[in-house]
């Protein structure tokens, strides 16, 4: 596809939209609109004669009668639709009905800054069959960011809500995030997606907005017969916010006790939801955490959970876990100490030299507020070339946080 400026020049030379734009993305149409307005005046004209003549006119000359000129070429109509003169844009709109190629520019004109152009474009777009608007959903939603962009969105919304379910289905897998979100909201409102599918969509999406939408809809629409189908997917999702939705839903299904399994989840929001569900059933999670952190085998997330719901009396337990042989436990112990606000520089400084980069990163985050207590020499020594990269990065961050000015160069 050509860039907008090249496409505008080609259209001014008589090329078709297909030749100039190829498979145009949504962003191409507003860009083309701007590029055509930037063309030199001598390149702007309208093809009004079957013989192929171009009528060029000065800025103040009488306008060609486009409404009576149905023989105008596609390229000339495109130029006129994007012309800087609103009278020309308005006149060119009457050449758009029945042309799918010109539909994107008709949509663009619905956001025109000139009210007569905008109103005429909207009247024409209202006559376009709803199925024809769905393929332009990405452009419609892109233009929705404009002050006058709501009209086409309303038409699209109404068309998708009242039209065939297949149209909505086709947009669910759009590469455009805004389009996917729009289509999923409509699909949920229309009840087009089964609870199990909604759960799988939530678990498989990398979009936080869709995760929340689909997870909530899956839980709201599930029945006794598909509890396992929905919760089984949500509770095993990779994303923490999806697992959290599944854990919270355990309360609705009366399965409060199962929340114990999620008290030690690696995600803080999942742990919080598990504690909430247990409390709703009259179970205090704090004794459970204390038992987990003093037993022979410590689940890593238990250390973080103890800090999140414990008190300062639990700090001693967490300080002991800072030296645990399992790196994951050490990481979560640091998280728990931060939650209790009992971090000390002397206690965590040794972890800057920990063999686990995850532990080094966790300790660094915890020590940043205490960075002023580190000497230049101590930090510079940890930026030596023989130190692991995680340690050198930690030294740099602490050096800057300590207010020592320009930090030492990160050695390769």
C-alpha positions as CSV (number, residue, x, y, z in Angstrom):
1,X,0.0,0.0,0.0
2,X,1.2,3.5,-0.9
3,X,1.6,6.2,1.8
4,X,-1.2,8.7,1.9
5,X,0.7,11.5,0.0
6,X,1.6,9.1,-2.8
7,X,-1.9,7.8,-3.0
8,X,-3.3,11.3,-3.2
9,X,-1.0,12.2,-6.1
10,X,-2.0,9.0,-7.9
11,X,-5.7,9.7,-7.5
12,X,-5.2,13.3,-8.8
13,X,-3.6,11.7,-11.8
14,X,-6.6,9.5,-12.4
15,X,-5.7,6.2,-10.7
16,X,-8.5,4.2,-9.1
17,X,-8.7,3.7,-5.3
18,X,-7.6,0.1,-5.7
19,X,-4.5,1.2,-7.6
20,X,-3.7,4.0,-5.2
21,X,-4.5,2.4,-1.9
22,X,-4.7,-1.4,-2.4
23,X,-6.0,-3.0,0.8
24,X,-6.3,0.1,2.8
25,X,-6.4,-0.1,6.6
26,X,-8.7,2.1,8.7
27,X,-5.9,4.6,9.4
28,X,-5.4,5.2,5.6
29,X,-8.7,6.9,5.1
30,X,-8.3,9.9,7.4
31,X,-4.7,10.1,6.3
32,X,-5.8,10.2,2.6
33,X,-8.4,12.9,3.5
34,X,-5.6,15.1,4.9
35,X,-3.2,14.3,2.1
36,X,-5.6,15.3,-0.7
37,X,-6.3,18.7,1.0
38,X,-2.5,19.2,1.0
39,X,-2.2,18.8,-2.7
40,X,-1.3,21.9,-4.8
41,X,-4.4,23.7,-6.1
42,X,-3.6,22.8,-9.7
43,X,-3.9,19.1,-8.9
44,X,-7.5,19.4,-7.6
45,X,-10.3,19.0,-10.1
46,X,-13.4,17.0,-10.9
47,X,-13.9,14.8,-13.9
48,X,-17.3,15.7,-15.2
49,X,-17.2,14.7,-18.9
50,X,-17.5,11.2,-20.3
51,X,-14.7,12.1,-22.8
52,X,-12.2,12.1,-19.9
53,X,-11.6,15.9,-19.6
54,X,-10.5,17.3,-16.3
55,X,-12.1,20.5,-15.3
56,X,-9.7,22.6,-13.2
57,X,-11.1,25.6,-11.4
58,X,-9.6,28.5,-9.5
59,X,-10.5,28.8,-5.9
60,X,-13.1,31.5,-6.5
61,X,-14.6,30.1,-9.8
62,X,-18.1,28.7,-10.0
63,X,-18.3,25.1,-8.8
64,X,-18.9,22.3,-11.3
65,X,-22.3,20.7,-11.0
66,X,-21.4,17.4,-9.5
67,X,-25.0,16.4,-8.7
68,X,-25.8,16.3,-12.4
69,X,-22.5,14.6,-13.3
70,X,-23.0,10.9,-12.7
71,X,-20.3,10.2,-15.1
72,X,-17.6,11.5,-12.8
73,X,-14.7,9.1,-12.4
74,X,-14.0,7.4,-9.1
75,X,-10.7,9.2,-8.7
76,X,-12.3,12.6,-9.3
77,X,-15.0,11.8,-6.8
78,X,-12.5,10.9,-4.2
79,X,-10.6,14.2,-4.8
80,X,-13.9,16.1,-4.5
81,X,-14.9,14.2,-1.3
82,X,-11.7,15.3,0.3
83,X,-11.5,18.8,-1.2
84,X,-10.7,21.8,1.1
85,X,-13.9,23.5,-0.1
86,X,-16.9,22.3,1.8
87,X,-19.3,23.0,-1.1
88,X,-17.3,20.6,-3.3
89,X,-17.3,17.9,-0.6
90,X,-21.0,18.3,-0.1
91,X,-21.7,18.1,-3.8
92,X,-19.5,15.0,-4.2
93,X,-21.5,13.1,-1.6
94,X,-24.3,12.5,-4.0
95,X,-22.0,10.4,-6.1
96,X,-21.4,7.9,-3.2
97,X,-24.6,5.9,-3.0
98,X,-24.2,2.4,-4.4
99,X,-20.4,2.5,-4.2
100,X,-18.8,0.3,-1.6
101,X,-15.4,1.6,-2.5
102,X,-16.5,5.1,-1.5
103,X,-18.2,4.1,1.7
104,X,-15.1,4.7,3.9
105,X,-15.0,8.3,2.7
106,X,-18.7,8.7,3.3
107,X,-18.0,7.6,6.9
108,X,-15.2,10.1,7.1
109,X,-17.4,12.9,5.9
110,X,-19.9,12.1,8.7
111,X,-17.3,13.7,11.1
112,X,-16.8,16.7,8.8
113,X,-16.2,20.0,10.5
114,X,-18.7,21.7,8.1
115,X,-22.2,21.1,9.3
116,X,-23.9,21.0,5.8
117,X,-21.4,18.4,4.7
118,X,-21.7,16.4,7.9
119,X,-25.5,16.4,7.8
120,X,-25.7,15.4,4.2
121,X,-23.2,12.5,4.7
122,X,-25.1,11.3,7.7
123,X,-28.4,11.3,5.8
124,X,-26.7,9.2,3.1
125,X,-25.1,6.8,5.5
126,X,-28.4,6.2,7.2
127,X,-29.6,4.7,3.9
128,X,-26.7,2.3,3.7
129,X,-27.8,-1.3,4.5
130,X,-26.6,-2.3,8.0
131,X,-24.6,-5.3,6.7
132,X,-22.5,-3.0,4.5
133,X,-21.3,-1.0,7.6
134,X,-20.0,-3.9,9.6
135,X,-16.8,-4.4,7.4
136,X,-16.0,-0.7,8.2
137,X,-16.2,-1.2,11.9
138,X,-12.6,-0.4,12.5
139,X,-12.8,2.9,10.7
140,X,-16.1,3.8,12.4
141,X,-14.5,3.2,15.8
142,X,-11.3,5.0,14.9
143,X,-13.3,8.1,13.9
144,X,-15.3,7.8,17.1
145,X,-12.4,9.6,18.8
146,X,-13.4,12.7,16.9
147,X,-15.9,15.2,18.4
148,X,-18.4,14.4,15.7
149,X,-17.7,10.7,15.6
150,X,-20.7,9.3,17.4
151,X,-23.2,9.1,14.6
152,X,-21.6,6.2,12.7
153,X,-20.9,4.4,15.9
154,X,-24.6,4.5,16.8
155,X,-25.6,3.1,13.3
156,X,-23.0,0.4,13.6
157,X,-24.1,-0.5,17.1
158,X,-27.8,-0.7,16.1
159,X,-26.9,-2.7,13.0
160,X,-24.9,-5.3,14.9
161,X,-27.5,-5.6,17.7
162,X,-30.4,-6.1,15.3
163,X,-28.6,-7.9,12.4
164,X,-27.4,-11.5,11.9
165,X,-25.3,-13.0,14.7
166,X,-22.8,-14.0,12.1
167,X,-21.8,-10.4,11.6
168,X,-21.0,-10.0,15.2
169,X,-19.1,-13.3,15.2
170,X,-16.9,-12.2,12.3
171,X,-15.8,-9.2,14.3
172,X,-14.9,-11.1,17.5
173,X,-11.5,-12.1,16.0
174,X,-10.7,-8.7,14.4
175,X,-7.1,-7.7,14.6
176,X,-8.2,-4.3,15.9
177,X,-8.5,-4.1,19.6
178,X,-11.3,-1.5,19.7
179,X,-13.3,-3.6,17.2
180,X,-12.9,-6.8,19.2
181,X,-14.0,-5.1,22.4
182,X,-17.0,-3.5,20.6
183,X,-18.1,-6.8,19.1
184,X,-17.6,-8.7,22.4
185,X,-19.8,-6.2,24.3
186,X,-22.6,-6.6,21.8
187,X,-22.2,-10.4,21.7
188,X,-22.5,-10.5,25.5
189,X,-25.5,-8.2,25.5
190,X,-27.2,-10.3,22.9
191,X,-26.4,-13.5,24.7
192,X,-24.7,-15.0,21.7
193,X,-21.9,-16.7,23.6
194,X,-22.3,-19.7,25.9
195,X,-20.9,-19.6,29.4
196,X,-18.1,-22.1,28.6
197,X,-17.0,-20.2,25.6
198,X,-17.0,-16.9,27.5
199,X,-14.7,-18.5,30.1
200,X,-12.4,-19.7,27.4
201,X,-12.3,-16.3,25.8
202,X,-11.5,-14.7,29.1
203,X,-8.7,-17.2,29.8
204,X,-7.2,-16.9,26.3
205,X,-7.3,-13.1,25.9
206,X,-4.4,-10.8,26.6
207,X,-6.7,-7.8,26.8
208,X,-7.6,-6.9,30.4
209,X,-10.9,-5.3,29.3
210,X,-12.0,-8.5,27.5
211,X,-10.8,-10.7,30.4
212,X,-13.1,-8.8,32.8
213,X,-16.0,-8.6,30.4
214,X,-16.0,-12.3,29.4
215,X,-15.2,-13.6,32.9
216,X,-18.0,-11.6,34.5
217,X,-20.4,-12.6,31.7
218,X,-19.4,-16.3,32.0
219,X,-20.1,-16.3,35.7
220,X,-23.3,-14.3,35.4
221,X,-24.7,-16.7,32.8
222,X,-23.5,-20.1,34.2
223,X,-26.0,-22.5,35.5
224,X,-25.6,-25.5,37.9
225,X,-24.9,-27.8,34.9
226,X,-22.0,-25.8,33.7
227,X,-20.3,-24.6,36.9
228,X,-17.4,-26.9,36.3
229,X,-17.1,-25.9,32.7
230,X,-16.8,-22.3,33.6
231,X,-14.9,-22.4,36.9
232,X,-12.5,-25.1,35.7
233,X,-11.4,-22.8,32.9
234,X,-11.3,-19.6,35.0
235,X,-9.4,-21.1,37.9
236,X,-6.6,-22.5,35.7
237,X,-6.2,-19.4,33.6
238,X,-2.7,-18.0,33.3
239,X,-3.8,-14.4,33.9
240,X,-4.3,-13.5,37.6
241,X,-7.3,-11.3,37.1
242,X,-9.2,-14.2,35.4
243,X,-8.3,-16.6,38.2
244,X,-9.4,-14.0,40.7
245,X,-12.8,-13.9,39.0
246,X,-13.1,-17.6,39.2
247,X,-12.1,-17.6,42.9
248,X,-14.7,-15.0,43.7
249,X,-17.3,-17.0,41.9
250,X,-16.7,-19.9,44.3
251,X,-18.7,-18.0,46.9
252,X,-21.7,-17.8,44.5
253,X,-21.6,-21.5,43.9
254,X,-21.3,-22.3,47.6
255,X,-17.9,-23.8,47.2
256,X,-16.2,-21.5,49.8
257,X,-13.8,-24.1,51.1
258,X,-12.1,-24.5,47.7
259,X,-10.7,-21.0,48.1
260,X,-8.1,-22.4,50.5
261,X,-6.2,-23.7,47.4
262,X,-5.8,-20.2,46.2
263,X,-4.5,-18.5,49.3
264,X,-0.9,-19.1,48.1
265,X,-1.5,-18.1,44.5
266,X,1.4,-16.2,42.8
267,X,-1.0,-13.3,42.1
268,X,-1.8,-10.9,45.0
269,X,-5.3,-10.2,43.7
270,X,-6.1,-13.9,43.6
271,X,-4.8,-14.3,47.2
272,X,-7.0,-11.3,48.2
273,X,-10.1,-12.8,46.6
274,X,-9.4,-16.2,48.2
275,X,-9.3,-14.5,51.7
276,X,-12.5,-12.7,50.9
277,X,-14.4,-15.9,50.0
278,X,-13.1,-17.7,53.1
279,X,-14.1,-14.8,55.4
280,X,-17.6,-14.9,53.9
281,X,-17.9,-18.4,55.1
282,X,-16.6,-17.5,58.6
283,X,-13.0,-18.7,58.1
284,X,-10.1,-16.5,59.2
285,X,-7.2,-17.0,56.7
286,X,-4.5,-15.6,59.0
287,X,-4.1,-18.8,61.1
288,X,-3.9,-20.7,57.9
289,X,-1.1,-18.5,56.6
290,X,0.8,-18.8,59.9
291,X,0.6,-22.5,59.8
292,X,1.8,-22.7,56.2
293,X,4.8,-20.4,57.0
294,X,6.0,-22.4,60.0
295,X,5.6,-25.9,58.6
296,X,8.2,-28.0,57.0
297,X,7.1,-27.1,53.5
298,X,6.3,-23.5,52.7
299,X,4.3,-22.6,49.7
300,X,5.9,-19.4,48.2
301,X,2.7,-17.4,48.1
302,X,2.0,-18.1,51.7
303,X,4.8,-15.7,52.8
304,X,3.3,-12.9,50.8
305,X,-0.2,-13.7,52.0
306,X,1.0,-13.6,55.6
307,X,2.4,-10.1,55.1
308,X,-0.8,-9.0,53.4
309,X,-3.2,-10.0,56.2
310,X,-0.9,-10.4,59.2
311,X,0.5,-7.9,61.7
312,X,4.0,-6.8,62.8
313,X,4.2,-9.8,65.1
314,X,4.5,-11.9,62.0
315,X,7.6,-10.1,60.8
316,X,9.9,-12.5,62.6
317,X,8.4,-15.4,60.6
318,X,9.0,-13.6,57.4
319,X,12.5,-12.6,58.2
320,X,13.3,-16.2,58.8
321,X,12.0,-17.0,55.3
322,X,14.3,-14.5,53.7
323,X,17.0,-17.1,54.0
324,X,14.8,-20.0,52.7
325,X,16.6,-22.3,50.2
326,X,13.7,-21.9,47.7
327,X,14.2,-18.6,45.7
328,X,10.4,-18.3,45.2
329,X,9.9,-18.3,49.0
330,X,12.5,-15.6,49.4
331,X,10.8,-13.4,46.8
332,X,7.4,-13.7,48.5
333,X,9.0,-13.2,51.9
334,X,10.3,-9.9,50.7
335,X,6.8,-9.1,49.3
336,X,5.3,-9.9,52.7
337,X,7.8,-7.7,54.5
338,X,7.0,-4.8,52.3
339,X,3.2,-5.3,52.9
340,X,3.9,-5.2,56.7
341,X,6.1,-2.1,56.2
342,X,9.0,-3.6,58.2
343,X,11.7,-3.5,55.6
344,X,15.2,-2.6,56.8
345,X,18.3,-1.9,54.8
346,X,20.5,-4.1,56.9
347,X,18.0,-7.0,56.6
348,X,17.6,-7.0,52.8
349,X,20.9,-5.7,51.6
350,X,22.5,-9.2,51.5
351,X,19.8,-10.2,48.9
352,X,21.3,-7.8,46.4
353,X,24.0,-10.5,46.0
354,X,21.5,-13.3,45.9
355,X,22.1,-15.9,43.1
356,X,18.4,-15.6,42.0
357,X,17.8,-12.6,39.7
358,X,14.1,-12.6,40.8
359,X,15.2,-12.2,44.5
360,X,17.6,-9.4,43.5
361,X,14.8,-7.5,41.8
362,X,12.4,-8.0,44.7
363,X,15.0,-6.8,47.2
364,X,15.8,-3.8,45.0
365,X,12.2,-2.7,44.8
366,X,11.9,-3.0,48.6
367,X,15.2,-1.1,49.2
368,X,14.6,1.8,46.9
369,X,13.1,4.0,49.7
370,X,16.1,3.1,51.9
371,X,18.7,3.8,49.1
372,X,20.2,6.8,50.8
373,X,21.7,4.5,53.5
374,X,24.0,2.8,50.9
375,X,27.5,4.2,50.3
376,X,28.8,5.0,46.9
377,X,31.5,2.5,47.4
378,X,29.2,-0.4,48.2
379,X,27.0,0.3,45.2
380,X,29.9,0.8,42.8
381,X,31.5,-2.4,43.9
382,X,28.3,-4.2,42.7
383,X,28.6,-2.7,39.3
384,X,31.9,-4.4,38.7
385,X,32.2,-6.4,35.4
386,X,32.4,-9.7,37.3
387,X,29.0,-9.2,39.0
388,X,25.8,-10.8,37.5
389,X,23.7,-8.4,35.4
390,X,20.8,-8.4,37.8
391,X,23.2,-7.2,40.6
392,X,24.6,-4.5,38.4
393,X,21.2,-3.3,37.4
394,X,20.2,-3.2,41.1
395,X,23.3,-1.1,41.9
396,X,22.4,1.4,39.2
397,X,18.8,1.8,40.4
398,X,19.9,2.2,44.0
399,X,22.6,4.6,43.0
400,X,20.1,6.9,41.3
401,X,17.5,6.5,44.1
402,X,20.2,7.5,46.6
403,X,20.5,10.9,44.9
404,X,24.2,10.4,44.0
405,X,23.7,12.0,40.6
406,X,24.8,10.3,37.4
407,X,24.9,6.6,38.1
408,X,28.0,4.6,37.1
409,X,27.8,3.1,33.7
410,X,26.3,-0.3,33.5
411,X,29.2,-2.5,32.6
412,X,28.7,-5.1,29.8
